[in-house]
Amino acid sequence: MLITGASGFLGSRVARLAVAAGYRVTGCYATSPADVPGAEWRRLDILDEAAVAAVMAEVRPDAVVHTAFVQSSWPVIVDGTASVAKACGPSRLVHVSSDAVFGGRAEAYTEKDLPSPVNPYGAAKAAAEAVVRALRPEAAIVRNSLIIGDGDSSHERVIRSVAAGQGILFTEELRSPIHVTDLTAAVLELATMDYSGVLNVAGPEAMSRYELGVALAPRLGIDPAALKGGPAPFACPGEVVLDTSRARALLRTRLRGVSELV
């Protein structure tokens, strides 16, 4: 298995689980490798099509899990995804996307709903999905939501910062938080399946970032009363709840809600 963005929060956990499952894992990184015993590492600029093709030809992976992104970079998200998709050859491709492709509505989003982004990041992720569908229609595209961990995710770091008096947690933006362990297991499952197209992989409980912060506060050693909530000061999706009924029917992995994790 070859994993792009393997030094990142999600990618490193996919690498670790894949090693444990018996894969020969090649992790690709932009700046520095992660501490994943048993994985081999390649420094790789996914914008360099020739370099991506060379690594793919050398490794010849059975599966490629594409997690690499830079939130503020359209080229990395879109052109980098194109480089990976073009170079995959016969390898199984699992592309990790985001619920940020949607603009928000009262009804939950299914896999049939078309993207409707309201900010540059969402537009880039929607464009990357289109690239994958065009170049690798047999690939799996995983739409996930806010990813939480055991105190080490970016969202949990934000919660700590808000508790320390820096910023606010948005109150009007509903999402479907998922634990990184569940998302990682689902991604690894999809790497062994022939499912093609979009699959919503997220938690079953809709909540705002503020509600998520309050729910996780005791586990993080934070007084919920220290958390300040309010509307986002910039354009962001409103109610973006993912319908995960297809994933729950397809996967062995159980997608847990936040209430089970606290």
DATAPE-V433242 format. One record per pair of residues at least 12 apart in sequence whose C-alpha atoms are under 8 Angstrom apart, sorted by the first residue. I is the first residue (numbers start at 1). J is the second residue. If there is no record, write none. Layout:
BEGIN
I:J
I:J
END
This chain:
BEGIN
1:18
1:23
1:24
1:25
1:26
1:61
1:62
1:63
1:64
1:65
2:25
2:26
2:27
2:28
2:59
2:61
2:63
2:64
2:65
3:15
3:25
3:26
3:27
3:28
3:64
3:65
3:66
3:67
4:27
4:28
4:29
4:64
4:65
4:66
4:67
4:68
5:27
5:28
5:29
5:30
5:66
5:67
5:68
5:69
6:27
6:28
6:29
6:33
6:34
6:67
6:68
7:27
7:28
7:29
7:32
7:33
7:34
8:34
8:68
9:153
10:67
10:180
10:184
11:67
11:68
12:34
12:36
13:180
13:181
13:184
14:184
14:185
14:187
14:188
15:27
15:36
15:39
16:36
16:37
16:39
17:184
17:185
17:188
18:188
19:38
19:39
24:38
24:39
25:38
25:39
25:40
26:39
26:40
26:41
26:42
26:59
27:39
27:40
27:41
27:42
28:41
28:42
28:43
28:44
29:41
29:42
29:43
29:44
29:45
30:43
30:44
30:45
31:43
46:76
46:80
46:81
46:83
46:84
47:75
47:76
47:79
47:80
47:83
48:83
49:83
49:84
49:87
52:83
52:84
52:87
53:83
53:84
53:87
53:88
56:87
56:88
60:91
61:91
62:90
62:91
62:92
63:91
63:92
63:93
63:94
63:191
63:192
64:88
64:91
64:92
64:93
64:94
64:191
65:93
65:94
65:95
65:96
65:187
65:191
66:81
66:84
66:93
66:94
66:95
66:96
67:95
67:96
71:121
72:120
72:121
74:120
74:121
74:124
77:124
77:125
77:128
78:124
78:125
78:127
78:128
78:131
79:128
81:128
81:131
81:132
82:128
82:131
82:132
82:135
85:131
85:132
85:135
85:136
86:135
92:139
92:191
92:192
93:136
93:139
93:140
93:191
94:139
94:140
94:141
94:142
94:187
94:190
94:191
95:132
95:139
95:140
95:141
95:142
96:141
96:142
96:143
96:144
97:125
97:128
97:129
97:141
97:142
97:143
97:144
98:122
98:125
98:142
98:143
98:144
98:145
99:122
99:143
99:144
99:145
99:240
99:242
100:117
100:121
100:122
100:125
100:145
100:237
101:115
101:116
101:117
101:118
101:122
101:123
101:125
101:126
102:115
102:116
102:117
102:118
102:122
102:237
102:240
103:115
103:116
103:117
103:118
103:236
103:237
103:238
103:239
103:240
104:237
104:238
104:239
104:240
105:238
105:239
105:240
106:239
107:241
108:240
108:241
108:242
108:243
109:240
109:241
109:242
109:243
110:200
110:242
110:243
110:244
111:198
111:199
111:200
111:243
117:237
118:235
118:236
118:237
119:235
119:236
129:141
133:197
137:196
137:197
138:194
138:195
138:196
138:197
139:195
139:196
139:197
140:190
140:195
140:196
140:197
140:198
140:199
141:196
141:197
141:198
141:199
142:187
142:198
142:199
142:200
142:201
143:198
143:199
143:200
143:201
143:202
144:178
144:183
144:200
144:201
144:202
145:175
145:176
145:177
145:178
145:201
145:202
145:203
146:175
146:176
146:177
146:178
147:177
147:178
147:179
147:180
148:177
148:178
148:179
148:180
149:179
149:180
149:181
151:220
156:213
159:213
159:217
159:227
160:220
160:222
162:226
162:227
162:228
163:222
163:223
163:226
163:227
163:228
164:226
165:226
167:228
168:227
168:228
168:229
168:230
169:209
169:210
169:213
169:227
169:228
169:229
169:230
169:231
170:208
170:209
170:210
170:229
170:230
170:231
170:232
171:208
171:209
171:210
171:211
171:229
171:230
171:231
171:232
172:208
172:230
172:231
172:232
172:238
172:239
173:207
173:208
173:209
173:236
173:237
173:238
173:239
173:240
174:206
174:207
174:208
174:209
174:238
174:239
174:240
174:241
175:206
175:207
175:208
175:209
175:239
175:240
175:241
175:242
176:202
176:203
176:204
176:205
176:206
176:207
176:240
176:241
176:242
177:202
177:203
177:204
177:205
177:206
177:207
177:257
177:258
178:202
178:203
178:255
178:256
178:257
178:258
179:203
179:256
179:258
182:253
182:254
182:255
182:256
183:201
183:202
183:255
185:253
186:201
186:251
186:252
186:253
189:251
189:253
199:244
199:246
199:247
200:242
200:243
200:244
200:246
200:247
201:242
201:244
201:247
201:255
202:242
202:244
202:255
203:244
203:255
203:256
203:257
203:258
204:244
204:255
204:256
204:257
205:257
205:258
206:241
210:227
210:228
210:229
212:258
213:227
214:227
215:258
215:259
215:262
216:262
218:262
219:262
END
